[in-house]
């Protein structure tokens, strides 16, 4: 943006003025930027645009969780979820239209894949929710944490995701702490190494299994980057950022990955990696054959991990009644992978 204004023959400080108008005040019309000259506002209208995400549906769960459907081009839509809690508000945003990784327990993956989101489409989700809730709730800042755990694999859109996260952290924009932004990945190892060099936000690994055999079924990217490779990348992340820990997400699926032996394998797998473990009760969606582990099985699993010294929490499902819980986001995807095309043999 500084280069843009310099090319226009303007001073670089115009950048901070415009950023504040967009992100802190929330205007999406150049005419409202009253500390810019009328001539500059006219030139901006001729050479740039402020494109606001188009919200086409809002759903509010009985537990207070909010989900929004945003319209993109070509009939595509993405979903964004806000999880309000007493001390914080966590915004779960999307990074792609659909997802190409085809994880078998995830509704998003069953929709197929269309394209990466642009930087503006990623940061636009934060912008829209931030200013929508400010206007609705008396200027109260509701977003304290942002997690890239919505639709898509963030590391397959790495450059755009990092640029958007940098805007989230910039003092002229939202000023979020790097520890309050979390990128979640299924384990695209080369991109994970590049991410470690590019950003120091918090990291979550979508793990879900303790053996390659099980993970190959649940998270097919594991066939390319198996557990040994993924754990080595996690250790490189910790070496690069000493004092940090990694959150490991583990969906609990009845009879698949929830036995005591799996918990003991997880203890061995994560040994030497500063870790926090989130156990996620499986959230059903149409067409799945999986069912959630019993509360007793989840608690037994948690106790084994706790006894081994791991901070372990069981995530409370939120927004299930509006399909806003983990793994349930679907949006509207014009699938380019043809994953859902049915072939009928003649």
ChimeraX attribute file (.defattr): number of C-alpha atoms within 10 A of each C-alpha:
attribute: neighborCount
match mode: 1-to-1
recipient: residues
	/A:1	12
	/A:2	14
	/A:3	12
	/A:4	12
	/A:5	15
	/A:6	14
	/A:7	11
	/A:8	13
	/A:9	9
	/A:10	14
	/A:11	12
	/A:12	15
	/A:13	11
	/A:14	17
	/A:15	17
	/A:16	15
	/A:17	14
	/A:18	19
	/A:19	18
	/A:20	18
	/A:21	20
	/A:22	19
	/A:23	22
	/A:24	17
	/A:25	13
	/A:26	16
	/A:27	17
	/A:28	15
	/A:29	15
	/A:30	21
	/A:31	15
	/A:32	11
	/A:33	18
	/A:34	10
	/A:35	11
	/A:36	15
	/A:37	11
	/A:38	13
	/A:39	8
	/A:40	14
	/A:41	17
	/A:42	13
	/A:43	13
	/A:44	16
	/A:45	13
	/A:46	9
	/A:47	8
	/A:48	9
	/A:49	11
	/A:50	13
	/A:51	11
	/A:52	15
	/A:53	20
	/A:54	15
	/A:55	17
	/A:56	10
	/A:57	11
	/A:58	13
	/A:59	17
	/A:60	16
	/A:61	16
	/A:62	12
	/A:63	14
	/A:64	14
	/A:65	22
	/A:66	21
	/A:67	24
	/A:68	23
	/A:69	21
	/A:70	22
	/A:71	18
	/A:72	17
	/A:73	6
	/A:74	8
	/A:75	9
	/A:76	17
	/A:77	21
	/A:78	27
	/A:79	25
	/A:80	24
	/A:81	28
	/A:82	25
	/A:83	22
	/A:84	18
	/A:85	12
	/A:86	5
	/A:87	7
	/A:88	13
	/A:89	17
	/A:90	19
	/A:91	27
	/A:92	23
	/A:93	23
	/A:94	28
	/A:95	29
	/A:96	25
	/A:97	28
	/A:98	35
	/A:99	30
	/A:100	23
	/A:101	21
	/A:102	21
	/A:103	20
	/A:104	17
	/A:105	24
	/A:106	24
	/A:107	26
	/A:108	28
	/A:109	23
	/A:110	22
	/A:111	25
	/A:112	24
	/A:113	24
	/A:114	19
	/A:115	18
	/A:116	22
	/A:117	21
	/A:118	17
	/A:119	18
	/A:120	17
	/A:121	22
	/A:122	22
	/A:123	24
	/A:124	20
	/A:125	24
	/A:126	24
	/A:127	21
	/A:128	19
	/A:129	21
	/A:130	21
	/A:131	20
	/A:132	14
	/A:133	15
	/A:134	16
	/A:135	12
	/A:136	9
	/A:137	11
	/A:138	8
	/A:139	12
	/A:140	12
	/A:141	14
	/A:142	22
	/A:143	21
	/A:144	16
	/A:145	19
	/A:146	23
	/A:147	19
	/A:148	24
	/A:149	24
	/A:150	28
	/A:151	28
	/A:152	29
	/A:153	26
	/A:154	27
	/A:155	24
	/A:156	19
	/A:157	18
	/A:158	18
	/A:159	16
	/A:160	21
	/A:161	25
	/A:162	20
	/A:163	17
	/A:164	20
	/A:165	23
	/A:166	19
	/A:167	19
	/A:168	22
	/A:169	18
	/A:170	13
	/A:171	15
	/A:172	18
	/A:173	19
	/A:174	19
	/A:175	13
	/A:176	19
	/A:177	16
	/A:178	17
	/A:179	14
	/A:180	15
	/A:181	22
	/A:182	21
	/A:183	20
	/A:184	22
	/A:185	23
	/A:186	23
	/A:187	26
	/A:188	21
	/A:189	22
	/A:190	13
	/A:191	17
	/A:192	23
	/A:193	15
	/A:194	13
	/A:195	20
	/A:196	19
	/A:197	12
	/A:198	13
	/A:199	13
	/A:200	17
	/A:201	20
	/A:202	18
	/A:203	24
	/A:204	24
	/A:205	19
	/A:206	18
	/A:207	22
	/A:208	24
	/A:209	25
	/A:210	21
	/A:211	17
	/A:212	17
	/A:213	12
	/A:214	15
	/A:215	20
	/A:216	19
	/A:217	16
	/A:218	21
	/A:219	23
	/A:220	18
	/A:221	19
	/A:222	25
	/A:223	13
	/A:224	12
	/A:225	18
	/A:226	20
	/A:227	20
	/A:228	12
	/A:229	15
	/A:230	20
	/A:231	18
	/A:232	12
	/A:233	20
	/A:234	24
	/A:235	16
	/A:236	15
	/A:237	22
	/A:238	16
	/A:239	13
	/A:240	13
	/A:241	14
	/A:242	10
	/A:243	8
	/A:244	17
	/A:245	17
	/A:246	19
	/A:247	20
	/A:248	21
	/A:249	22
	/A:250	23
	/A:251	27
	/A:252	27
	/A:253	22
	/A:254	17
	/A:255	13
	/A:256	16
	/A:257	21
	/A:258	22
	/A:259	18
	/A:260	17
	/A:261	13
	/A:262	17
	/A:263	22
	/A:264	15
	/A:265	15
	/A:266	21
	/A:267	19
	/A:268	12
	/A:269	15
	/A:270	18
	/A:271	11
	/A:272	9
	/A:273	17
	/A:274	17
	/A:275	18
	/A:276	17
	/A:277	24
	/A:278	19
	/A:279	21
	/A:280	23
	/A:281	23
	/A:282	22
	/A:283	24
	/A:284	20
	/A:285	19
	/A:286	7
	/A:287	8
	/A:288	13
	/A:289	9
	/A:290	17
	/A:291	17
	/A:292	19
	/A:293	21
	/A:294	15
	/A:295	12
	/A:296	9
	/A:297	18
	/A:298	23
	/A:299	15
	/A:300	16
	/A:301	23
	/A:302	22
	/A:303	16
	/A:304	19
	/A:305	21
	/A:306	15
	/A:307	11
	/A:308	14
	/A:309	11
	/A:310	18
	/A:311	15
	/A:312	20
	/A:313	16
	/A:314	18
	/A:315	15
	/A:316	10
	/A:317	14
	/A:318	21
	/A:319	23
	/A:320	17
	/A:321	13
	/A:322	16
	/A:323	19
	/A:324	28
	/A:325	23
	/A:326	24
	/A:327	22
	/A:328	23
	/A:329	28
	/A:330	25
	/A:331	20
	/A:332	21
	/A:333	23
	/A:334	17
	/A:335	20
	/A:336	13
	/A:337	13
	/A:338	12
	/A:339	14
	/A:340	11
	/A:341	8
	/A:342	7
	/A:343	6
	/A:344	5
	/A:345	4
	/A:346	3
